[in-house]
């Protein structure tokens, strides 16, 4: 009996030491760039101080739950800075030894910071949605968690075509980001066989949107702006700046469904999403934060969970090893979307379904039934391999 206990103890010690040999310490950071913005049109849209960071905290808990059984430990630093301090903040993170950094910034800053980080650093883009970042401006050291404008526009387009609403009236803002989103809708219309029968630009004249463009003024302005449009079935709004789109429903000259930046909107998540096990995610997030989840939270959560899953499968914290695994056919991650999410190995974009949200419920989810693809229906959203000019991943 005594020899049996000695054998069991020896075996247990061997397992312990083997596990210790695989111990991995994972240090990552989230760098959030906070831009000056006007107050949102609605108080419901006020940005919380922990925007994005709250999702990272929840992901940290999820990663630690698995990591404690494998000898893996996780540490996440969160940094929020104004635009003019972003470069210095990145330099400080790099000097501190961080090689895995999640960025929450606009397109221009995301590209510049990725270049500044250089080789040997893995950048996870959790906010910038510009198509060029996934196309001719792609970078080998950057993967994209946030969907592109093209993915969001294709989400809307597929639903519109499925509903047999091919005639669109496109209203877009006057800022560069609005025009970029409008480009994505033009591309989506061509891709799926819709027709943009007319376009109009709503000029952003600045000022306080709550007082200068409140409901009394808009109730008179939007109908006049939208009258005499070519015959159409839906109105598509492209308003990344959030200047006019929320006022469009119910104020049109001709009553039509509104989609895009107002009405039925494409989102990565929303606080009422409960399908595919999302209820437990929502409850844990709300218990942690005492608020509803925002897209920025979910995208930061996804970024850290991508890293956690890759570390679990590879038992490594080396950037090259993690990147190779993340872009491989072996990688997949449950994300409360009904199917596992994966990455496109030609431009580093995360494949994922996109929800269509009306402000209260999930109305639909794209890709829609009937939109087929030789590899994955998810590749019907955004730049497919033949459409992408990205060569950094070759």
N, C-alpha and C positions, 0 to 999 in steps of 0.2 A: 504494500500500500504506500509505504513511504517513498519507494522508487517511482511510483506512479505520479505522486504529487510533485516530486522533483522534475519529472519529465514534463508535466503540465506547466509548471512554473517556468521551466526553461523555454518551452514553446511560446508562452505568453510574453516572456522577455524578448524573445527573438522577433515576435510580431511587433512589439512596442518599438524596438530599435529600428526595424525595417520601416515602420511608419514615420519614425523621427527622421530617417534619412530622406523621406519625401516631403518633409515640412517645407512649406513655401510661404514667404511673406510677400504680400501684394500691396504695393503703395500706388495709389492713383489720386488724381485731383480733378476737380471741376472748376473751370474758370468761366465765370459768367460776366459778360460785359453789359452794363446797365446804361441804356441810351436815354437821353432826355426825350420825353414824350408829353403830349397833351393829356390832360385827364381823359379817361375813357368816356365814351358816350353814356354808358350805364354804370352805376355803382356796383352792379353785379360783376363787372369786369375789372375792378380794382386789382392791381397786381400785388400779391402777398410778398412780404419780405423774404420768405423762404421758397419763393418760386423756383422750381427745379431742384433745389437742395433737399426739399422734403422727399421727393422721389428717390434721390440718392441715398438718403438715410434709410428708407425702406428697403432698397436694394442691398444696402450694407447688411441689414439684419438678415435678409434672405441668403446672402453669400456666406455669412458667418454660420448660419444654421447648418449648411452643408460642410463648410470648411472645418468646423470643430471635430468632425469625425475623420477628417483626412489630414489633419495637421496643417491646414492652410489658414492663415490669418490675413485679414483685410483692413486696410487703413485708407480713409478718404479725406482729403483736405478740400475745403470749399472756399473759393475766393470770388468776391464780387467787386468789380472796379468800374469806374467810368471809362469811356473809350480812350482818353488820352493816357491812361495808365495801364492799358492792356499789355503792351509790349514788355514793360517793366515787370508786370505780374507774372507773365509767362517766363521771363528770364529768371525770376526768383524761384519759380517752381522747378525749372530745369536745373538750376544751381543746387537745389535741395535734393536732387536725384530722382525726380519724377520722370518716368518715361511713358506713362499711360495718362493721357489728359483728355477729359471730356470738355468740349468747347460749347458754350452757349453764346453765340455772337451772330452778327449779320454776315452776309455773303462776303463782303470786302474784307472784313476783319478776320473771318475764318480762314480765308485763303492766305492772307498775309501771315497770320500766326502759325498756320501749318508750315509755311515755308521757313519761318523763323525757327520753328522747332527742329526741322531738319530730319535726317535719317536717324534711326535708332530710337525714335519716339513714335508712339501710336496715338494719333489724334482721332477722337470719336466726335463727329459733328452731330450735336443734339438739337440744333435749332435752324441753321441756315438751309434754305430750301431752293436756292438758285439752281437752275438746270445746268449752267456751265460748270459748276463744281463737280458734277457727275459726268461731264462731257469733255470738251477740249481743255478745261482748266482743272481736271482731276489731278490728285496728288497720291503717290504711292503710299505715303505715310498716313493717309486719312481715309477712314471709313465713315459711312453716313447712316446714322440712326434715324434722323428726321426724314420723312418723305419729301421728295422734291415737289416743286410746283407742278411738274408734269404728272406725277402720280396723283396729286389731289385733283387736277383738272380731269384726268382720265376717269377718276372715280365718279365725278359728276356726269361726265359724258356717257359713260356706260349706262348709268341709271336712266338718263334722258332718252337714250336710244332704246333701251329695254321698254320704256314707257311709250315709245313711238312719238317722241317730241323732238323731231330733228331740226325745226326752224327756231333759231336762237336770235335774240336781241341782246347784244353784248354791251354792257355799260362798264367802263373802267375808269379808274382814277387817273390823276395827272402826274403822280410821283413815279420815279423810276421803278420802284418795287411793284407798283400797280400795273405798270406797262409790261413788266416781266411776267406777271401772272396772266395778263391778257394774252400775251404770246403763247402761254401754255394752253389756254383755252382755244386759241386759233388752231394750234397743232392738234389738240384733241378732237376738234370738229372735223378736221381733215382725216385724221386717223380712223374715226369711227363712222364717218359718213354723214355728219350733221352739216347744216348750212347756217352760217352767221349772216342773217339777212340784212342786219344793220349794226353799226357800232356808234357809240357816242362816248365822249370823254367828259367826266364830271370834274371840273377844275377845283383843286384845293386852294382856297384863298386864304387859308390860315385863320387865326382868331380862335375864340373859345367856342367849341362845338356845342356845348350845352346851352349857351345863351344866344350865340349868333345863328346857329342852325338848329334851334330847338323845334319842337313838334309844330308850333304855330306857323313858323316860317316854312318849314319843310312841307307841311300840308299844302301849302300854296306852290312851293317851288318844284317839287318832284313831278307832280302831274304835268305842269307846263313843260318841264325838261323832257319828259318822255312821250309827249303827244306826237301824233302823226308818224309813228314808227311804221316801218314795213310790217306786213302781216307776220306774226310770230306766235309760237306756242309757249315758250318760256323766256324768262329774262335771266341772263347770267351776269352776276356782278363780280368784278375783279377789283377789290378794294383792300389790298394788303395794309394800307395805311389806316383803315378803319375810320374813314372820313364821312362817307355817305351811305354805305350799303345797308346798315341797320334800319335806315329810314325808308328804304325802297318798298318793302312789302306793305300792301294796303294803300300806298300813295301813288301807284302807277295810273297813268291816264287810261290804259286798257288793262283790265284785271287779268293777270297771268301769274302762274307759279314762279317763284323766285328761287334761284339756286346759286351756289358759289360762295361769295363772302357774306350772304344774308339768306334768310329763308332756310332752305335745306343745305347744310354746310358739311364739307368733308373734314373729319377730325380723326386724330389717332386714338383718342379716348374722350370720354366725358363722364361726369359724375353719376349718371343714371345707367351706365352700361353694366349689365348684369350677366350677360350670356357667357357660356364657356368658362364658368368658374370665376368670373370677374367679381362676383359679389364678395367673396372673401378678400380679394385684393382691395376692393373699395372700403370694406369695413376696417381692415388693418390700416389703410392709409388715413381714414377719418379718425380712427382712435389715436393715431400718432400726431395728427396735425389739427384736428378739430375743424376741418374744412373739406370741401370737395376737391377731387383731383383735377389738375389742369394738364393740358397737353405737354407742357414743359416738364412737369413732374414725371409723367409717364415716359417721356423720351430720355430723361436722365436715369430713371429706373432701368429702362431697357439697356442703356449704355453700360451701366455697371453690371447688370445681369449677364450681358454678353461676355464681359471679362470674366465674371465668376464662373460661367459655364465653361469657357475655354480653359481656365486654370484647373477646374475640376477634372476635365478630360485629359489634359496634358501634364498635370502636376509640374507646371513650369510658370515662371513669371517673366521669362525672356520675351521681349517684344516680337522678335522674328518668329518664334515658335507659336505664340498666341495668334499673330496675324495669319500665319499659314493655316492654322487650324480653323480660325474663324471664316476664312475664305474657301475652305475645303467643302467637299460634298458631305463630310461627316458631321459638320456643325448643324445643329438645330436647337431652337429654344422655344419653350412654351411661353406664350405672351397674352393669353386670354383673348385670342382672336379666332379660335376654332381650328386653326392649323398652326403648325410650328413655323416660326420665322427663320429665314436663312438669308445668306448674302449672295449678291451677284458678284461673281469673281472677275467680271470685266470692268467694274467701276466702283466696287466697294459699297454699293447701296443695299441696305436691308430691305428684303422683300417682306411685305406685310399687308394684310387686308386693311382697308380704310372704311371707317364708319360714316354713314350719312345721318346727321343729327339735326333735328328741327327745333332744338332748344329745350326739349323735354324727354324725348325717347330716341332710340335708334330706329330710324325709318327703314334703312336698308344697309347692306354691306357690299362693297365692291372688292374683288371682281364679281360681276353679275353672272348668273347662269347663262350659258351659251357663248360666253367669250372664251374661246379655247386657245391653247398655246402648246407647242410641241414639247416644252420643258416644264412649265408651271403656269397655271392661270394667273398667278401673281405677277408674272412677267408681262401681262397685258397692261399693267399700270406702270407708267413711266418709260424711260428709255430702255428698249430691248437691246440685245447685243448688236444686231446689225445697225441700229440707230445711233449708237454711242461712238463718239470720236475719241474716247479715252484710250490712251495707249500705255499709261503708267503701270497698268496691272498685267501687261503682257509678259 
